[in-house]
């Protein structure tokens, strides 16, 4: 099916290509994040999500096949920026739970980006009468939301551990105390 660029179908295909590229970028980034994690639970979570992400790519391939479209041709600059931020975090001198807390923050930004993107293409698929596509995309959206929830759960424990390593007084508390001394 040849798509007209200036149509909802053309926009849908364009957005699918963007997400496809984003997922492909993640298949390269997640192993690096897993390697940088010190928490076994977090590392396993990243590797689990890597396998899910490969499934997301497969679902998108199914949709492209059904549309008679190629999956390539678009670079997701949003994901590229998020992956770059994650790489910068891994280059920082954070260690142990502090690094894990930073990795969780980077991963959640990625998940929120994907949740928004999948919500958009699901709406397009529904409007275009592509209920099979919408169903496949909904499966992926649910997995992205679950990944975000697992990260939030992991963050509770990891952030507390990071705080125990280097508890610091908030700047606002230090300022109040120094003004009382004056």
Secondary structure, DSSP 8 states (H G I E B T S, - for coil): ----SSSHHHHHHHHHHHHHHHHHHHHHHHHHHHHH---HHHHHHHHHHHHHHHHHHHHHHHHHHHHT--S-S---HHHHHHHHHHHHHHHSS--HHHHHHHHHHHHHHHHHHHHHHHHHHHHHHHHTT-HHHHHHHHHHHHHHHHHHHHHHHHHHHHHHHHHHHS----HHHHHHHHHHH-
